[in-house]
Amino acid sequence: MKLEVKDIVYSIDSKLIVNGVSLGIKEGEFVGLVGPNGCGKSTLLKSIYKVYKPDSGAAYIDGKNIAEMSSRDTALEMSVMQQENNVEFDMNVFDMVMLGRFAHQKMFGGYDKIKERQIVLDYIKEVGLEGYEDRSFLSLSGGEKQRTLVARALVQKAELIILDEPTNHLDIGYQYQIMNILKRQKLTVFSSIHDLNVASCYCDRIILLKKGKIVDVGTPEEVFVPYKIRQLFGIDTQITVNQATGKPNIIFIPELVS
C-alpha cells in the first residue's frame, strides 16, 4: 500500500499552516514525521485522512485520490489513530476495539459474527490486553487506553496506518511497547512522533517539517545530526550510536538551549 501526497496547502484565516507539502511513502515503510510544536504535523495528517479539506493538493493511496473515496472504502485501505481521543461515553474494551471493524460489517447482519469476534480477540491479545475485554475503557490507565486504541486501528486490517503521536503523554515503557506493537505488524506506517530517539529507533525514514514545509527527508542517520536538530528545535545535541539497535542516539545538551 503506497501513499503519495502532492502539493497539499492548508491555511486558516489566510495563514499558511501546511505550505505545498509533497511526499511519498513506499509499501511496507515505517516513516516518521518530526518537527517542533505548531509546525503543521497534525494539520498535514488531518489533511490526508479527510478531517480537513486542503486549499489545494491531494493525497493518494495506490493512485486513488483519498478525498474521492467513500468512508467505507477509505477505512478498508487506511487506518487512523488520532492524537485526540476524548471518549465522552464509556464502553468496554471489546466493544471499543470492535468499532474498528465497521467497514467489514455489512448492514442487516450480513457477516460472520463468530469470525469477527475472534479477530477482535486476537488483536486485543496482540496489544497485551487479553483478559481486559470486559473492562471499562474509561477505567484504564493511559497506556492501556492507548493500546486499546492501537488495537482498534489494527483490527481494521488496512495495509496503511496513519498515527498522530501515538506515544504522546506516555511513560517510556509504554512508548516503546506501543512502537514495538506497530513495528511488528509489517504495515505501511506514517506517524508523527514527538520523541526523536523513538523515531530514530523505529523509522526507516524521517521527514523533518518546519513552518509547514518539509526541510529534509532521509534515514535517521542522515537527518539526526546536530546542525539539523539545532535548526529545527534550537537545541544542541551529541549523537552517539545505540549499541543495541545500531541507530543514532540523541543526547540533548540543555545548558546550551538558545
C-alpha positions as CSV (number, residue, x, y, z in Angstrom):
1,M,0.0,0.0,0.0
2,K,1.7,3.2,-1.2
3,L,0.9,6.7,0.0
4,E,1.5,9.8,-2.1
5,V,0.9,13.4,-1.1
6,K,1.1,16.1,-3.8
7,D,1.3,19.8,-3.1
8,I,-1.0,20.0,-0.1
9,V,-1.7,23.5,1.1
10,Y,-3.9,24.3,4.1
11,S,-4.4,27.7,5.6
12,I,-6.5,29.2,8.5
13,D,-7.6,32.9,8.1
14,S,-5.1,33.3,5.3
15,K,-2.2,32.0,7.5
16,L,-0.4,29.1,5.8
17,I,-0.2,26.1,8.1
18,V,0.8,23.5,5.5
19,N,2.7,25.0,2.6
20,G,2.9,22.9,-0.5
21,V,3.9,19.5,1.0
22,S,4.6,16.6,-1.3
23,L,5.9,13.2,-0.1
24,G,5.9,9.6,-1.0
25,I,5.8,6.5,1.3
26,K,6.6,3.1,-0.2
27,E,4.8,-0.1,0.7
28,G,6.0,-1.5,4.0
29,E,7.9,1.6,5.0
30,F,7.7,3.0,8.6
31,V,8.1,6.8,8.1
32,G,8.2,9.3,10.9
33,L,7.1,13.0,10.7
34,V,9.1,15.1,13.1
35,G,9.1,18.8,13.9
36,P,8.6,21.4,16.6
37,N,5.2,22.1,18.1
38,G,3.0,24.2,15.8
39,C,4.9,23.2,12.6
40,G,1.9,21.7,11.0
41,K,2.3,17.9,11.6
42,S,-1.2,17.2,12.9
43,T,-2.7,19.5,10.2
44,L,-0.9,17.7,7.5
45,L,-2.0,14.3,8.7
46,K,-5.6,15.5,9.1
47,S,-5.5,16.9,5.5
48,I,-4.5,13.4,4.4
49,Y,-7.2,11.5,6.3
50,K,-10.0,13.9,5.5
51,V,-10.6,15.7,8.8
52,Y,-9.5,18.9,7.0
53,K,-10.1,19.8,3.3
54,P,-6.9,21.2,1.9
55,D,-7.0,24.5,0.0
56,S,-5.2,22.6,-2.8
57,G,-3.3,19.4,-3.4
58,A,-4.4,15.9,-2.7
59,A,-3.3,12.6,-1.1
60,Y,-3.4,9.2,-2.9
61,I,-3.5,5.6,-1.9
62,D,-2.1,3.4,-4.7
63,G,-3.0,6.2,-7.1
64,K,-6.6,6.7,-5.8
65,N,-7.5,10.2,-4.6
66,I,-8.4,9.7,-0.9
67,A,-10.8,12.7,-1.0
68,E,-12.9,10.9,-3.6
69,M,-13.1,7.6,-1.8
70,S,-16.1,6.7,0.4
71,S,-15.7,6.4,4.2
72,R,-16.0,2.7,4.0
73,D,-13.5,2.3,1.1
74,T,-11.1,4.5,2.9
75,A,-11.4,2.5,6.1
76,L,-10.7,-0.7,4.2
77,E,-7.3,0.7,3.0
78,M,-6.3,3.2,5.6
79,S,-6.5,3.1,9.4
80,V,-6.1,6.2,11.5
81,M,-5.2,6.8,15.2
82,Q,-5.7,10.4,16.1
83,Q,-4.0,12.3,18.8
84,E,-7.3,13.5,20.3
85,N,-9.2,10.5,21.6
86,N,-11.5,12.1,24.1
87,V,-14.2,9.5,24.7
88,E,-17.3,11.1,26.3
89,F,-19.2,7.8,26.7
90,D,-18.0,4.6,28.2
91,M,-17.9,1.1,26.7
92,N,-15.9,-2.0,27.4
93,V,-12.6,-2.8,25.8
94,F,-14.0,-5.4,23.4
95,D,-16.7,-3.0,22.1
96,M,-14.2,-0.2,21.7
97,V,-11.9,-2.4,19.6
98,M,-14.9,-3.8,17.6
99,L,-15.6,-0.2,16.3
100,G,-12.6,-0.8,14.1
101,R,-14.4,-3.5,12.2
102,F,-17.3,-1.3,10.9
103,A,-16.1,-1.2,7.3
104,H,-16.0,-5.0,7.2
105,Q,-19.5,-5.5,8.5
106,K,-22.5,-5.4,6.1
107,M,-25.8,-3.9,7.1
108,F,-28.6,-6.1,8.5
109,G,-26.1,-8.6,10.0
110,G,-24.6,-10.0,6.8
111,Y,-21.3,-11.0,8.3
112,D,-19.8,-13.9,10.4
113,K,-20.2,-12.7,14.0
114,I,-18.1,-15.6,15.4
115,K,-15.2,-14.7,13.0
116,E,-15.5,-11.0,13.7
117,R,-15.4,-11.7,17.5
118,Q,-12.2,-13.8,17.1
119,I,-10.5,-11.1,15.0
120,V,-11.1,-8.6,17.8
121,L,-9.9,-11.0,20.5
122,D,-6.8,-11.7,18.5
123,Y,-5.8,-8.0,18.4
124,I,-6.7,-7.4,22.0
125,K,-4.2,-10.2,22.7
126,E,-1.7,-8.7,20.3
127,V,-1.6,-5.5,22.3
128,G,-1.2,-7.3,25.6
129,L,-4.7,-6.7,26.9
130,E,-6.1,-10.3,27.0
131,G,-8.4,-10.6,29.9
132,Y,-9.4,-6.9,29.7
133,E,-12.3,-7.5,27.3
134,D,-15.0,-6.6,29.8
135,R,-13.1,-3.8,31.5
136,S,-14.5,-0.3,31.2
137,F,-12.4,1.8,28.8
138,L,-12.5,4.9,31.0
139,S,-11.2,2.9,33.9
140,L,-8.0,2.0,32.1
141,S,-4.6,3.7,32.6
142,G,-3.2,6.0,29.9
143,G,-1.0,3.2,28.5
144,E,-3.9,0.7,28.5
145,K,-6.2,3.2,26.7
146,Q,-3.5,3.8,24.0
147,R,-3.0,0.0,23.5
148,T,-6.8,-0.4,23.2
149,L,-6.9,2.4,20.5
150,V,-4.0,0.8,18.7
151,A,-5.9,-2.5,18.6
152,R,-8.9,-0.6,17.3
153,A,-6.8,0.8,14.5
154,L,-5.1,-2.5,13.7
155,V,-8.3,-4.5,13.7
156,Q,-9.4,-2.7,10.5
157,K,-6.7,-4.8,8.8
158,A,-5.9,-1.9,6.5
159,E,-2.4,-2.0,4.9
160,L,-1.7,1.7,5.6
161,I,-1.9,3.2,9.1
162,I,-1.6,6.9,10.0
163,L,-0.9,7.9,13.5
164,D,-0.7,11.3,15.2
165,E,1.9,11.0,18.0
166,P,0.6,7.6,19.3
167,T,3.0,7.6,22.3
168,N,2.4,11.2,23.4
169,H,2.0,11.6,27.2
170,L,3.0,8.0,27.9
171,D,5.9,6.9,30.1
172,I,9.0,5.4,28.5
173,G,7.9,1.8,28.9
174,Y,4.6,2.3,27.2
175,Q,6.1,4.4,24.4
176,Y,8.4,1.6,23.3
177,Q,5.8,-1.1,23.9
178,I,3.4,0.6,21.5
179,M,6.0,1.2,18.9
180,N,7.1,-2.5,19.1
181,I,3.5,-3.5,18.5
182,L,3.2,-1.2,15.4
183,K,6.6,-2.3,14.0
184,R,5.9,-6.0,14.1
185,Q,2.7,-5.6,12.0
186,K,4.7,-5.2,8.7
187,L,2.3,-2.4,7.6
188,T,2.9,0.8,5.8
189,V,3.1,3.3,8.6
190,F,3.2,7.1,8.6
191,S,3.3,8.6,12.1
192,S,4.1,11.9,13.7
193,I,6.5,11.3,16.5
194,H,7.5,13.6,19.4
195,D,10.5,11.7,20.8
196,L,13.5,11.8,18.5
197,N,15.0,8.7,19.9
198,V,11.8,6.7,19.4
199,A,11.7,8.0,15.8
200,S,15.4,7.0,15.4
201,C,14.8,3.5,16.7
202,Y,11.7,2.6,14.7
203,C,11.6,4.6,11.5
204,D,13.1,3.6,8.1
205,R,12.9,7.3,7.0
206,I,12.3,10.6,8.8
207,I,10.5,13.7,7.3
208,L,11.5,16.9,9.0
209,L,8.8,19.6,9.0
210,K,9.2,23.3,9.9
211,K,6.7,26.1,9.5
212,G,4.5,23.9,7.3
213,K,7.3,22.9,4.9
214,I,9.4,19.8,4.5
215,V,13.0,20.8,5.2
216,D,14.7,17.4,4.9
217,V,14.0,13.7,4.3
218,G,16.3,10.8,5.0
219,T,17.2,7.9,7.2
220,P,17.7,8.5,10.9
221,E,21.4,8.6,10.3
222,E,21.0,11.2,7.6
223,V,18.7,13.6,9.4
224,F,19.5,13.2,13.0
225,V,22.7,15.2,13.0
226,P,23.5,18.1,15.4
227,Y,23.2,21.0,13.0
228,K,19.9,19.8,11.6
229,I,18.4,19.3,15.0
230,R,19.6,22.7,16.1
231,Q,17.9,24.3,13.0
232,L,14.7,22.5,13.8
233,F,14.5,22.7,17.6
234,G,17.1,25.3,18.7
235,I,19.0,22.9,20.9
236,D,22.5,21.5,20.8
237,T,23.0,17.7,20.8
238,Q,25.5,15.0,20.8
239,I,24.9,12.0,18.6
240,T,26.1,8.5,19.5
241,V,25.3,5.1,18.2
242,N,22.9,2.9,20.3
243,Q,24.8,-0.3,20.6
244,A,21.7,-2.4,20.9
245,T,19.9,-1.0,17.8
246,G,22.7,0.4,15.7
247,K,20.6,3.6,15.4
248,P,21.5,7.2,16.3
249,N,21.0,8.1,19.9
250,I,20.3,11.8,20.5
251,I,21.7,13.3,23.7
252,F,20.4,16.8,24.4
253,I,22.6,19.5,25.9
254,P,20.2,21.6,27.9
255,E,22.7,24.2,29.1
256,L,23.2,25.3,25.5
257,V,19.5,25.9,24.8
258,S,19.2,29.1,22.8
